[in-house]
Amino acid sequence: MTMAAAAAAAGALWLTGCAVAPVDVPSVDTPNGVPAPLQGWTMIWTLLGIFAGGMALNLTPCVYPLIPITVSYFGGRTTGAGAGAGSVVAHGLCYVAGLAVTNSLLGVVAALTGGIMGGLLQNPLVLSAVAVVLVVFATSLFGFWELRLPAGLTQAAAKPYPGYFGSVFMGLTLGIVTAPCIGPFVLGLITWVAGIGSPLFGFVVFFTLSLGLGCPLFVLAVFSGYLDRLPRSGGWMVWVRKLMGWVLIGMAAHLASPVFPVFVETWLLAAVAVAAGVHLGWVDRTMDDSQAFLRTKAAMGLMCFALAAFLAVSGMMRGAGVEWKPYSEENLQEAQRLRRPVVIDFYAAWCMPCRELERFTFSDSSVVERARNGFVMLKVDLTAGGDPLHRRLMQKYGIRGVPTVVFLDAAGRERKDLRVVGYVPPERFLGLMDAISKAGS
C-alpha cells in the first residue's frame, strides 16, 4: 500500500501533460466561459493520484515522526468532562480543515498567476530554467543539501494552542513544519497549477492534496489504539524521500520536453524511468532491517523498468499521424466545395497537451483513416506568436488557450458544442468526428 501510494503520486505528476496552457490573446470571452483544464476520467484519475501523493508524503522523514505527536495531541483533547470520541473527531476535522485552507489558498494564488506563468512558459529558456529548479530541489530530497527554514518560524508554527482553534492552527502550520520534505514536491505542483491558470482547478488540486496528507493523521487520531501497529521509523523513510526526488526529476523532464523533438522526449522520459529504477531498486544504499523493504525496493526498480519499456514501445509504435494543411481561406473554400467538415487545431510546439494530442490522438490509426477519408484537417501554429492572421482567427473563434480544436460542419458553421480544449483520447475524438459528419449529412 505504501509504495502503491508513492507510485500513484508519480503517475499524477506525469499526467501534467493533460493541462491547458494559456496563451496571450485579446480579451475575448468564449460563449461558455473558460473550459475546465481536465475533464472526465482524466480529472478523476489525476485527483486520485494527487490524493495518493498526499498520503505518500506522510512517509517522509519530516512528516512521519509527527504522526505520534499529532495523535497524542488529539488524544489529549478528550480529557475533561464531556470529552470523548466525538471530541477527537471534531478536533481531527478542524485539523484537516486548517490544512486544507492553507494549501487550497496556495493553489488559488498559484493559479491566479496563470496568465503570467503561461506566457513565460512559451519561452524555451524559461521552460529549461524551471526544469533546472525542479532538479535542484530533487537533489535536496536526495540528501545532497538540506532545505531549512528559520528556527523561529518553525518554533512559532509548532506552538500548541488550546481548544478547537489549536487543532485548526496545527493544520494551518503543518506545511511550515514539514516544508524541508514536502516543500519541493508542493513547489513542483505549484508550477503545474500556475501554468494551467484556473483558480478553481488550483483550489481542487491542493484541497485534494490536503485531504491525502491529513486523512491518515485523522484516521489514526480517531483510532489511536492502532498506533502501535505502524511501522517503526527507519531507513525506508529516507528511501521514500528519494522516491519523491525522482518524481520531481520526471516532472522536470516532462516540463522541458517541448524544447526537444517528440522522439527525444519519449526517450528522455524512458531514460529517467530507467535511472530511477536502477537507483531506487539497487544502487541506493539506504538500509533497513525489514525484508519487506528490500523486496519493495526491488519491486519499485522493476516497476520503473516496466514504465520505461512502455514509454519506449509506445514511442516506436506511433503511426505517421494526421496530414495537416496550414489554415487558409482557400482550404476552407475547398472543404465547402467538397462538402466536407473541417477540423481546425490551434497548436503550439511549447504546449505539452498539444504534444499529447499529436502523440496519442492524432497518431491513432482510426483517427488518421477517418480524417483522410472524410475531413479537411487544418492547423494554426501559434508557436512563434505575433502573426496578424492568427490573432484574427483567435478573436474570431474566441480561443483562450491551446490546445483548442474547432469543428466546422460542411457548410462552414462551427459546432461549439463539439469544441475540444485540452487533451482528449482517440475514442472520444472519433465520437466528435462522427457527430460533425452526421450533422453535415
FIMARTOR-571817 format. One record per residue: residue in one letter; y, x, z of N, C-alpha, C, O in turn. Coordinates in steps of 0.1 Angstrom, whole numbers, plus 5000, padded with zeros to 4 digits. Last residue first. Layout:
<pts>
AYXZYXZYXZYXZ/...
</pts>
This chain:
<pts>
S515547564570514747484561514947334563514347254556/G517147654591517647674577516847584568517447534558/A515547604613516847534612517447544598517947444593/K513447774608513247624608514547554607514647454600/S514748014613514147984600513947834598514247784587/I515448004639516548014629516047984615516747924607/A512848004651513847894653514947894643515247784638/D511748244643511148124638512148004640512247924631/M513448414657513348424643512748294637513248244627/L512748354683514048324679514148324663514848254658/G510048434683510348294685511748264681511948154675/L510448714680509748634670510048484671510248424661/F511548764705512348784693511748704681512448654673/R509348724722510548634723511348644711511948544706/E507748934713507248794713508448704713508448604706/P509149174718508949134705508548984704508948914695/P511649124745510349174740510149114726510749024722/V515049224747514049114747512749164741512849254732/Y517949364763516549384757515749254758515849184768/G521149214755520249294763518849304756518749254745/V521448904743522249014749521349084758520749034768/V521248694715520448784724521448884729522148954722/R521648354705522148484707521348564718520948514728/L520948094702519848194699520348334702519548434701/D523147944705522047924715520948024713520148044722/K524647994683524948064695523948044706523848134715/R524048044652523347964662523548034676522848124679/E526648054628525948124639525348014648525847914651/R526247994593526747954606525948014617524748024617/G525248054568526148144573526748104587527748164591/A523147904559524547864554525647954560526747934557/A520947994572521048024557522447984552522848034541/D522448114603521448034595521748064580522648144577/L522548404622523248314613522248244605521248304601/F522548554654521748494644522548394636523248304641/V523148864669523648744665522848684653522448764644/V522649064697522049024684522548884681522248794688/T524049334714524149184712523649164698524049224688/P523449594738523149534725523449384725523149314735/V526949564743525849604735524549624743524649674754/G529449314749528649434753527549454743527249364734/R530949114739531349174751530549294755530949364765/I531948954710531049054715531649124727532649184727/G532948734694533048734709532048834715531448794725/Y533048734667531848684673531848684689530948644695/K535648824662535148704656533948644663533848524665/Q535849064677536648944681536148814675536148714682/M533949204663533749184678534649074683534148994691/L535149214638533849144640533549114655533049014658/R537349364644537549234639536249154641536249034645/R536149604651536949534661537149394657537149304665/H535049684626534149654638534849574649534349484655/L537349724611536349624607535449584619535249464621/P538449954625539149814625538249704621538349594626/D536750164646536750104633537349974633536949884640/G536550244673537850264666537850214652538950214645/G533250394676534350314680535550344672535650444664/A530750524674531950604674533150524679533950584686/T528850314677528750434685530050514685530550554696/L528450064666529650084674529650214682530450234691/D527249944638527050064646528450094653529350134647/V525749664629527049704632526949824642526749794654/K523349564605523649644617525049684618525649734608/L521349304593522549384592522849444606522549394616/M518849174574519049244586520249334585520249434577/V517848874562518748984558519149044572519748974580/F514448754560515748774566516548884559516048964552/G511748734551512548614552513948634558514648534560/N510348974549509948864540510948744541510848654532/R511249154568511149194554511049074545511549074534/A510949014592512249054588512249084573513149054566/R508149004594508948884594510348904588510848834580/E507549274596507049194585507849074583508149034572/V508749344620509149414608508749334596509449314586/V507449174638508949164636509349224623510149174616/S504849284636505149144633506649114630506949044621/S505249554645504749524631505049374627505449354615/D508049664662506849584662506449534648507349494641/S510449784662509349854656508049784656507049834651/F512149614675512349634661511349724654511449744642/T510949644701511049514694511149534679510449474672/F510849924708509749834711509849704702508849674695/R512950084699511750144702510550044702509450074697/E515149914696514749984685513250034687512450024678/L515449824723515149724712514549794700513649754694/E515950074735514750004739514349894728513249874725/R518450124724517350214720515950144724514950164717/C519849934737519849934723518650014718517949974709/P519650014764518849904760518849884745517949824739/M521350254762519950264764519150134760518150154754/C523750354739523350244747521850244749521050234739/W524650544722524650584736524150474745523950494757/A524550414697523550514700523450554715522450594720/A524850064696525550194698524450294702523550264710/Y525149744679524349854684525349974687526349994681/F524549434669525649514674525049624683524449594693/D522849304643522649374655523849464658524149554650/I522348994628523349104630523149174643523349104654/V520348834606520348894619521349004619521249094612/V520448534587520948674589520748714603521048634612/P518348344564519048364576519448514578518748594572/R518848284529518048354540518948364552520148384551/R519548214503519248104513518348164524517348114528/L520548384485519148384486518648274496517448254497/R523248344490522748314477521248304477520648214470/Q523448434517523648294514523148254500522648144499/A522948704512522048634521522148484518521248404518/E525148774497523848784491522848704499521948644493/Q527148744516527148654504525748654498525248554493/L526448964533526448824538526348724526525548624527/N526849174516525549144521525449004526524348944525/E529649154512528749144501527349104505526649024499/E530649204537530749064532529849044520529348934518/S528449404557529449394547529549244542528549174543/Y526649624578527349504577528449504566529149604565/P523949814564525249804570525949674568525749614557/K520549704569521649724560522949734568523049654578/W517349824581518749764583519649794572519549904566/E514149764584515049824575516449754576516549644572/V512349814615513149724606514049804597514649904601/G509650064617510849984622511449894611511149914599/A507450214616508650264609509850184613510950234613/G505850214649505950194635507250244629508150294636/R504450424674505550344670505650334654505450444648/M502550594683502050474676503150394671502950284665/M503950794697503250824685502850704676502750714664/G504850644719505750704710505150744697505750724686/S502450574731503350464726504350524717504750454707/V501550824739500750744729501650644723501650614711/A503450904757503250984745502550904735502950904723/L503350704777504550734770504350804757504950774747/F500650744785501050614779502350634772502550574761/A500651004795499850974784500250844777500350834765/A502350964817502751054806501951024794502551024783/L500850784832502050744827502550834816503050774806/A498650954838498450834830499750784824499750734813/F499951144854499351184841499151064832499351074820/C500650984875501751044867501251084854501851074844/M498050924885498950814880500050874871500350814861/L497251184893496551114882497351004876497450984864/G499051214915499051304903498451244891498951264880/M498251004931499551004925499651094914500351064903/A495651104938495750974931497150964924497250924913/A496351334953495651344940495751224932495851224919/K497651204974498351304966497651314952498351314942/T495551054985496750984979497551074970498051034960/R493951244995493451154984494651094977494651074965/L495551345015495151435004494651354992494951384981/F495751115031496951175025496551265013497251255003/A493151075040493750975031494951025024495250995013/Q492851285057492151295045492751195035492751215023/S495551415077494851295072494151325058494751375049/D497051635083495651635087494851515081493551525081/D499151775059498951665068497451655071496651675062/M501651965042500351955048500251835058501251805064/T502952055011503151965023501751935029500851895022/R502952194988502152244999502352175012501952215023/D502552094955503252074967502352114979501252074980/V500552104935501352224938502052214951502152314958/W499251844934498551974937499452084941499052164950/G500851614931499451604933498751734938497851724946/L503551684928503151594939501651594942501251574953/H503351864905503951894918503451814929503051864940/V501951714885501451854890502051884903501351934912/G503551484884502151474888501551604893500851614903/A506051584875505951514888504451514893504151534905/A505251684850505751784861505651714875505251784884/V504551444838503551554840503951644851503151684859/A507051314838505951254845504851354847504251354858/V508551484822508951464836507751404844507551444855/A507251454798507251584805507651574819507051644828/A507851194792506451224794506351364802505551384810/L510651214788510151134799508651164802508251174814/L510551384766511251424778510751354790510451404800/W509251234746508551354751509251404764508551464773/T511251034742509851004746509151114753508551104763/E513551184734513551104747512151074752511851084763/V512651284710512851384721512851304734512351354744/F512651054695511351124697511551224708510551244716/V515450984694514450904701513150974704512650954715/P517651264702516951174693515851104700515451144711/F519851254731518851314723518351214713518551094714/V521651104746522151224740521151284730521551364721/P520150894757520950864745521550994738521950984727/S519051024780518251004768519050974756518751024745/A520151034805520651134795519951114781520351184771/L518750844818520150824816520750914805521550874798/H516150954819516450824811517850804809518250764798/A516651174835516151194821516451064813516751074801/A517451044859518351134852517951154837518851154828/M515050914865516250834862517350914854517950874845/G513451134870513151034860514350954855514550934843/I514851234893514651314881514351224869514951244858/L514451014911515851044906515751134893516551114884/V511651034914512250914909513650934903514050894892/W511551284926511151274912511551144906511751134894/G512651214951513351304943512851304929513751314920/M510551044960511850984957512751084949513451034940/L508751254965508451154955509751084951509951054939/K509951374987509951444974509551354962510051374951/R509451175006510851215002510951284989511751264981/V506751195007507351075002508851094998509251044988/W506551445020506051425006506651305000506951304988/V507551395044508251485036507851475021508651485012/M505551225053506951165051507751265043508551215034/W503351385056503351285045504651225043505051195031/G503551535079504051595066504051495055504851515045/G504451275102503751395098504351445085505351395080/S503851005126504751095117504051225114503151265121/R501050795123501950885131502750965121502450975109/P500950455111500550595110501550685118502750655119/L500850185135501550255125501050405124500650455134/R499750065157498850085146499550155134498950185124/D501650035176500750145178499750165166499050265166/L502849795169503549915166502650035167502750135160/Y501949545174501249615164501849755161501349825152/G503749425191502449475197501649555187500749625191/S505849325177505949465182504649515188504549635190/F506449135157505149165161505049305167504249385162/V509249145154508649025158507249045164506848985174/A509449415145510249365157509549235163509449225175/L507949425123507549495134508249455147507649465158/V509649255106508249215110507749295122507149225130/F511949415105511949285111510549235115510449185126/L511049645093511549655106511649515113511349505125/P510249545068509249605077509749615091509049585101/C512949445058511749355061510749415070510249355080/G514849625052514849565065513649485069513349465080/L514349715026514549815036514349745050513849815059/G514149465012513049555012513149665023512149695030/L516749375017515549295022514349385022513549375032/S518249565003518349555018517149475024516749515034/L517449514977517149644983517149634998516349695005/T518549264974517149274973516649404980515649414987/F521249334976520749244986519149254986518549244997/F521449494953521549554966521149464977520649514988/V521049294933520249414933520249474947519149504953/V522949094938521549064939520649184940519749184948/F525349244934525049184947523549154949522949184959/G525149304907525149414917524849364931524149424939/F525149054896523949134895523949244905522949274911/L527848984902526748904908525448984907524648974917/P529249184888529349184903528149094909527649134919/S528149384862528149244867528149234882527249284888/G527949644851529249584853529249434857530349364855/I526149844843525949704839527249624840527649554831/G527150074856527050074841526849934836527249904825/A526850004882528150024877528150014862529049964856/V524050004884524749884886526149894880526649794874/W523550284880522950184871523750054872524150004862/T524850404901525250444888524750334878525450304868/I523550294923524950254921525350284906526050214900/L521050424921521150274919522550234916522750144908/G521850674929521350654916521350504912521650474900/L522650614955523650664945523150644931523950614922/V520150564967521150454965522250494955522750404948/F519050814966518350704959519350594957519450534946/P520850964982520650994968520050884960520450854949/G520550815008521850825000521650864985522150794977/I518250835022518350725012519550735004519650664993/C518651075036517451055029517550945018517150965007/P521251085047520651205041519451185033519151255024/A521650815057522250855044521550985039521450995027/T521050685080519850735072520350785059519550815050/V523450615092522550705099521450765090521050875092/I524550455072525250575076524250675083524250795080/G522750235070523050325058523650455061523350555055/L523150115094521850185091522050285080521450395080/T525349965100525450105101524150185098524150305098/L524549695099525749745092525749895090526149945080/G522449685118522249665103523349725095523149785084/M523949725141522849815138522549805123522349915116/F525549495140526149625139525149735135525449825127/V523749295145524449295132524949435130524949485119/S523049365171522049365161522649375147522149445138/G525449335184524849465184523749475173523649575167/F525949065181526749155174526149295173526349365163/Y524148955199523848945185524749035177524349085166/G524249195227524249065221523849075206523449175201/P525949525228525149415233525249285225526049275216/Y525449815208526349715213525549595218524449575213/P524950175205524450035207525549945212526449985220/K525850405180526150355193525750205194526050125186/A525450505155524250485163524550425176523650395184/A528050545145527150445138525950405147525450295147/A528850745161529550625162528650505156528650395161/Q527150955152527050905166527750775168527250685175/T528050985125526650945128526550885142525850785144/L530651065129530450945122528950895125528750775127/G530251305143531051195149530751065143530550965150/A528951465124528251425136528951305143528251225148/P529251395089529851445102529151385114528851265114/L526051425072527251355075527951415087527251475095/R524351625048524651595062525951525063526951545055/L521651715029522851625028523151585043522351515049/E520452035024520451915032521751845031522851905033/W518452184998519652185006519652045014518851955010/F515752174991516552294987517852294995518352404998/G514251934994514452025005515152155002515252245011/F514151734976513051834975513151934987512252014989/L516451604981515251544985514051634985513051614992/S518151794968518251764982517051704988516551744999/T517351764942516951884948517151874963516551944971/A518451514937517051524937516651654944515651654952/F521151584935520751504946519151504948518651504959/V520951714910521351794922520951714934520451774944/V520151504893519251614895519651694908518751734915/L522551354894521251294900520251404902519551404912/V524251534882524451504896523251444902522951474913/V523151534856523051664864523351634879522651684887/A523751274848522351314849522251444858521251454866/V526551294847525951204857524451244859523951244870/A526751484825527251514839526651434849526251484860/S525651334804524951454808525351494822524551544830/L527551124802526151094805525351224810524651214820/V529751284796529751214809528251174812527851194824/L528951374771529251474781529251404795528751464804/P528751134756527551214759527751314770526851344777/N530450844765530650984761529351064765528951064777/Q530050604774529950614759530050764755529650794744/L530450604800529150634796528950624781527850654776/L533150514802532850654804531450694799531250804793/G532750244799533550314789533250464790533150534780/G531250184822530750154809531450234798530850284788/M533150244842531950324840531250304827530850404821/I535150054837535450194836534150274834534150364825/G533649824839534349844827534749994825534550044815/G532449844866531649854854532449874841531949954832/T533549834890533949944882533249954869533350054862/L532149624900533549594896534149714889535149704882/A529749734908529749654896531149634891531449624879/A530449854932530049934921530149864908530449924898/V531149624947532149724944531749814932532549844923/V528549504948529649434941530749534938531249534926/G527149704963526749674949527849604941528049624929/L528449694987528449824979528049794965528649854956/L527849434995529249464991529349594983530149614975/S525149484999525549394989526949414985527349414973/N525049665021524649705008525049614996525349664985/T526349505041526849645038526349675023527249715015/V524749275042526149265039526649405034527449405025/A522149375048522449305035523849305032524249325020/L522549455075522149555065522449495051522949575042/G523149215087524149315087523849425076524749475069/A520749075082521949025076523049135076523749145066/V518949225097518749225083520049175076520449225065/Y520049165123519949295118519849305103520549385097/C519748885124521048945125521049085119522049125112/L516948875124517648825113519048875112519648895102/G516448995149515949055137516649005124517049085116/H517548805166518148945165517749015153518449085146/A515848595161517248585158517948715157518748735148/V513348705169513548665155515048655152515448705141/V513948745196513648855188513848825173514348905166/S514248475204515348565205515148695197516048745190/G511648375201512748325193513948415193514648425183/A510348515221510048545207511148495198511548565189/G512948525246511548515242511448555227512248625222/A515048425274514748505262513348505259512448475267/G515548285297515648215284515348295272515348235261/A516748565314516448425314516548365300517548385293/G515648895302516548805308516048655307515148625300/T514749045272514749045286515848945291516848925284/T514849065245514048955250514048945265513548855271/R516049295237516849175236516149055242516748945244/G514149485238515049475249515849355249516449315259/G513049455212512249415224513149405236512849315245/F515049575197514749435196513949375208514249275213/Y514649845206515949775208515749625207516249555216/S512049895197512349895212513649825215513749745225/V512549885170511649785176511849775191511849665197/T514150115167514649975164513849875170514449775175/I512450315176513650295183514250155180514650085189/P510350295157510050255171511350235179511350155188/I511950355133511250235135510950205150511250095154/L513150595131513950495136513150365139513650275146/P511350765117511450775132512350665138512250645151/Y511850655090510650635098510750655113510250565120/V514250765081514150625085512950595094513050525103/C514151035075515250985082515150845087515750805097/P511751075061511851135074513051085082513151095094/T510650755046511350885045511550945059511550865069/L509650505047508750615049509350755048508650855049/N511550325039511250325053510350445056510150485068/L511450325012512450415018512250425033512750515040/A509650135005509250265005510150365012509750465017/M511249905006510249925016509750065017509550115028/G512849954984513449944997512449965008512750035018/G510849944964511550064966512250074980512250174987/A510249674965509249764969509849904972509449974981/F512749574955512349534969511249634974511349684985/I512649684930513649734939513349694953513549774962/G510449544920510349694921511349744930511149834938/L511449284920510249324929510149474930509749514941/L513549314902513849294916512649314925512849364936/T511949364879512849464883513249444898513249544905/W510449124877509749254879510649364884510349444892/I512648944872511748924883511049064887510949104898/M513849034848514549034860513649024873513949094883/T511649004831512249144833513049144846512949244853/W511148734831510248824838510748964840510449024850/G514648634828513248604828512348704836512748744847/Q517048904823516548764823515048754824514348854821/L519949094830518449084829518048944830518748864837/P522649034828522149164823520649164821520149224811/A523848714816523248794826522648924821522048914809/P526848704796525448674799524948764810525448864813/V530048564803529248694801527848664805527548614816/G530448244787530648344796529848474794529048474784/N529848094765529148064777529348164788528648174798/P531648184745531548044748530848014762531247924769/T533448484757532348414750532248274754532748234764/D536748574754535748514762534648454753534948384743/V538348874748537848754742536748704750535748774754/S540249134747539949024757539648894750540448814747/P538449384728539649304731539249194741538049154742/V536249624744536549524734537849454737538249464749/D534249874751535649854751536049754740536049794729/V531149754766531949824756533449794757533749684762/P528449774789529749724784530449814775530249934775/A525049744784526149844786527449784781527449744769/V522649584803523649564792524749664794525349664805/A519349714809520649674813521549654801521249704790/C516849824805517049684802518349624805518649504805/G516650074815516850064801517049914797517449894785/T515750064841517150054838517550044824518650014820/L513150094847513549974840514949964837515449864832/W512950314862512650334848512950204840513050214828/L513350184887514350274882514150304867515150314860/A510850054890512149974890513250064884514050004876/G509050264891509050174880510350094879510750064868/A509650364916509850444904509950364892510750384883/A508850154932510250194932510550274920511650264913/A506150154927506950044922508450074922509150024913/A505550384941505350384926506150264921506750284910/A505950294967506750404962506650404947507650434940/A503950104969505450064970506250174964507250144958/A501750254966501950154956503450114957504050084946/M501850404989502050474976502350374965503050404956/T501250195008502450285009502750344995503950334991/M498850085000500050005000501350095000502250064993/
</pts>
